[in-house]
Amino acid sequence: MCVAETFEPSESATKFKFSDKLTIYAQKVEPAFDATGLIGLKATGEVLIVTTMEELKDGARIKCGSATYEAGTGDIVLRGRPKVKQGAQLLTATSDETYVRINPDNGKLDIKGPHTIKLSLSGLSGFGKKD
């Protein structure tokens, strides 16, 4: 039996409005540090990112184990087997080493590592119909 994937925040999630077009839900959102000091923000635990960026047609819903905002680049890096649902398309990381980098300014997604992309044809009216 196949269970449908849900892209909704958990009831215990904390909502963090990153911008007018990007909201992050997670169990924890805290400052991220490296050896040089503060580098950005890190969200962990059942992370869900909801975006309505015009550059990502139909917006996107993203699930992952952690998301880190890197202040130096302005990018958000998703780890923990990220899944990206955009319209009828679902990208799923197939390795723990796979990560997705999002540029919130232009909506560009950069995927590094093994992954699959599935396309759902349900809901596409008129597809495959003969006159």
C-alpha contacts under 8 A as a table, 3 or more apart, distances in Angstrom:
res1	aa1	res2	aa2	distance
7	F	48	L	7.19
7	F	61	R	6.36
7	F	62	I	7.31
7	F	63	K	7.00
8	E	48	L	7.25
9	P	13	A	6.34
9	P	25	Y	6.18
9	P	26	A	7.86
9	P	46	E	7.92
9	P	47	V	7.91
9	P	48	L	6.13
10	S	13	A	5.30
10	S	46	E	7.41
12	S	27	Q	6.86
13	A	25	Y	5.57
13	A	26	A	4.92
13	A	27	Q	4.92
13	A	28	K	7.87
13	A	46	E	7.79
14	T	25	Y	5.40
14	T	26	A	5.32
14	T	27	Q	5.78
14	T	28	K	6.82
14	T	29	V	7.78
15	K	23	T	7.08
15	K	24	I	5.94
15	K	25	Y	4.61
15	K	26	A	6.86
16	F	23	T	5.86
16	F	24	I	5.07
16	F	25	Y	6.14
16	F	29	V	7.75
17	K	20	D	7.28
17	K	22	L	6.49
17	K	23	T	4.46
17	K	24	I	6.23
18	F	21	K	7.83
18	F	22	L	5.49
18	F	23	T	5.41
18	F	24	I	6.76
19	S	22	L	5.08
19	S	23	T	6.78
20	D	23	T	7.83
21	K	51	T	5.39
21	K	52	T	5.05
21	K	53	M	5.56
22	L	49	I	7.01
22	L	50	V	5.81
22	L	51	T	4.42
22	L	52	T	6.66
22	L	53	M	7.42
22	L	104	P	7.87
23	T	49	I	5.74
23	T	50	V	5.30
23	T	51	T	6.43
24	I	43	A	7.87
24	I	47	V	7.04
24	I	48	L	5.85
24	I	49	I	4.52
24	I	50	V	6.50
25	Y	46	E	7.81
25	Y	47	V	5.62
25	Y	48	L	5.07
25	Y	49	I	6.29
26	A	29	V	6.69
26	A	43	A	5.90
26	A	44	T	5.83
26	A	45	G	5.57
26	A	46	E	5.63
26	A	47	V	4.47
26	A	48	L	6.50
27	Q	43	A	7.48
27	Q	44	T	6.09
27	Q	45	G	4.89
27	Q	46	E	6.47
27	Q	47	V	7.26
28	K	43	A	5.60
28	K	44	T	5.38
28	K	45	G	6.54
29	V	41	L	6.91
29	V	42	K	5.65
29	V	43	A	4.33
29	V	44	T	6.59
30	E	41	L	5.67
30	E	42	K	5.48
30	E	43	A	6.58
31	P	38	L	6.92
31	P	39	I	7.79
31	P	40	G	5.95
31	P	41	L	4.43
31	P	42	K	6.03
32	A	38	L	5.91
32	A	39	I	5.67
32	A	40	G	5.09
32	A	41	L	4.84
32	A	42	K	5.46
32	A	68	T	7.51
33	F	36	T	7.49
33	F	37	G	5.20
33	F	38	L	4.44
33	F	39	I	5.33
33	F	40	G	7.11
34	D	37	G	5.38
34	D	38	L	6.64
34	D	39	I	6.65
36	T	39	I	7.99
39	I	70	E	5.89
39	I	71	A	5.74
39	I	72	G	7.02
40	G	68	T	7.05
40	G	69	Y	5.25
40	G	70	E	4.93
40	G	71	A	4.97
41	L	68	T	5.65
41	L	69	Y	5.08
41	L	70	E	7.10
42	K	66	S	7.05
42	K	67	A	5.73
42	K	68	T	4.30
42	K	69	Y	6.31
43	A	47	V	6.68
43	A	66	S	5.52
43	A	67	A	5.16
43	A	68	T	6.31
44	T	47	V	5.96
44	T	65	G	6.02
44	T	66	S	4.46
44	T	67	A	6.65
45	G	65	G	5.76
45	G	66	S	6.60
46	E	63	K	7.20
46	E	64	C	6.62
46	E	65	G	5.87
46	E	66	S	7.77
47	V	62	I	7.95
47	V	63	K	5.63
47	V	64	C	5.33
47	V	65	G	5.85
47	V	66	S	6.10
47	V	67	A	7.13
48	L	61	R	6.97
48	L	62	I	5.49
48	L	63	K	4.63
48	L	64	C	6.72
49	I	60	A	7.96
49	I	61	R	5.68
49	I	62	I	4.94
49	I	63	K	6.54
50	V	59	G	7.63
50	V	60	A	6.06
50	V	61	R	4.73
50	V	62	I	6.54
51	T	59	G	5.35
51	T	60	A	5.36
51	T	61	R	6.50
52	T	56	L	7.33
52	T	58	D	7.09
52	T	59	G	4.29
52	T	60	A	6.77
53	M	56	L	5.41
53	M	57	K	7.41
53	M	59	G	5.66
53	M	104	P	7.95
53	M	107	G	6.53
54	E	57	K	5.78
54	E	58	D	7.48
54	E	59	G	6.87
54	E	107	G	7.94
55	E	59	G	7.99
55	E	106	N	6.17
55	E	107	G	5.22
55	E	108	K	7.78
56	L	59	G	5.08
56	L	60	A	6.69
56	L	86	Q	7.60
56	L	107	G	5.69
56	L	108	K	7.86
57	K	60	A	7.95
57	K	86	Q	7.61
57	K	87	G	7.57
58	D	86	Q	6.71
58	D	87	G	5.81
59	G	86	Q	6.32
59	G	87	G	7.44
60	A	84	V	6.87
60	A	85	K	5.61
60	A	86	Q	4.55
60	A	87	G	7.21
61	R	84	V	6.00
61	R	85	K	5.20
61	R	86	Q	6.61
62	I	82	P	6.99
62	I	83	K	5.61
62	I	84	V	4.48
62	I	85	K	6.16
63	K	82	P	5.58
63	K	83	K	5.15
63	K	84	V	6.58
64	C	67	A	7.13
64	C	78	L	6.36
64	C	79	R	6.09
64	C	80	G	5.33
64	C	81	R	5.89
64	C	82	P	4.19
64	C	83	K	6.33
65	G	78	L	7.63
65	G	79	R	5.94
65	G	80	G	4.14
65	G	81	R	6.79
65	G	82	P	7.03
66	S	78	L	5.89
66	S	79	R	5.34
66	S	80	G	6.00
67	A	76	I	6.41
67	A	77	V	5.52
67	A	78	L	4.49
67	A	79	R	6.36
68	T	76	I	5.41
68	T	77	V	5.19
68	T	78	L	6.63
69	Y	74	G	6.80
69	Y	75	D	5.91
69	Y	76	I	4.36
69	Y	77	V	6.51
70	E	73	T	5.76
70	E	74	G	5.50
70	E	75	D	5.51
70	E	76	I	6.14
70	E	77	V	7.58
71	A	74	G	5.00
71	A	75	D	7.33
74	G	103	N	6.68
74	G	104	P	7.29
75	D	101	R	6.45
75	D	102	I	5.51
75	D	103	N	4.68
75	D	104	P	6.51
76	I	101	R	5.72
76	I	102	I	5.14
76	I	103	N	6.53
76	I	104	P	7.41
77	V	99	Y	6.90
77	V	100	V	5.79
77	V	101	R	4.48
77	V	102	I	6.40
78	L	82	P	6.20
78	L	99	Y	5.55
78	L	100	V	5.09
78	L	101	R	6.27
78	L	102	I	7.99
79	R	82	P	5.85
79	R	96	D	7.65
79	R	97	E	7.85
79	R	98	T	6.95
79	R	99	Y	5.00
79	R	100	V	6.94
80	G	96	D	6.12
80	G	98	T	7.94
80	G	99	Y	7.63
81	R	92	T	7.12
81	R	93	A	4.92
81	R	94	T	6.76
81	R	95	S	6.51
81	R	96	D	5.69
81	R	97	E	7.94
81	R	98	T	6.56
81	R	99	Y	7.19
82	P	92	T	6.25
82	P	93	A	5.61
82	P	98	T	7.83
82	P	99	Y	6.83
82	P	100	V	7.07
83	K	90	L	6.93
83	K	91	L	5.50
83	K	92	T	4.50
83	K	93	A	6.36
84	V	90	L	5.67
84	V	91	L	5.03
84	V	92	T	6.63
85	K	88	A	7.40
85	K	89	Q	5.82
85	K	90	L	4.52
85	K	91	L	6.48
86	Q	89	Q	5.28
86	Q	90	L	6.45
88	A	119	L	5.54
88	A	120	S	5.07
88	A	121	L	6.88
89	Q	117	I	6.80
89	Q	118	K	5.74
89	Q	119	L	4.63
89	Q	120	S	6.44
90	L	117	I	5.57
90	L	118	K	5.16
90	L	119	L	6.42
91	L	115	H	6.85
91	L	116	T	5.71
91	L	117	I	4.41
91	L	118	K	6.50
92	T	115	H	5.48
92	T	116	T	5.34
92	T	117	I	6.42
93	A	96	D	7.60
93	A	98	T	5.83
93	A	99	Y	7.46
93	A	113	G	7.55
93	A	114	P	6.17
93	A	115	H	4.24
93	A	116	T	6.54
94	T	98	T	7.17
94	T	114	P	5.53
94	T	115	H	4.87
94	T	116	T	6.92
95	S	98	T	5.41
95	S	113	G	7.19
95	S	114	P	5.97
95	S	115	H	7.29
97	E	113	G	6.43
98	T	111	I	7.39
98	T	112	K	5.57
98	T	113	G	4.23
98	T	114	P	6.02
98	T	115	H	7.34
99	Y	111	I	6.07
99	Y	112	K	5.51
99	Y	113	G	6.64
100	V	109	L	6.65
100	V	110	D	5.60
100	V	111	I	4.55
100	V	112	K	6.33
101	R	109	L	5.74
101	R	110	D	5.03
101	R	111	I	6.50
102	I	107	G	6.46
102	I	108	K	5.75
102	I	109	L	4.75
102	I	110	D	6.50
103	N	106	N	5.85
103	N	107	G	5.38
103	N	108	K	5.34
103	N	109	L	6.76
104	P	107	G	5.22
104	P	108	K	7.48
121	L	124	L	5.72
121	L	127	F	7.99
124	L	127	F	5.97
126	G	129	K	5.50
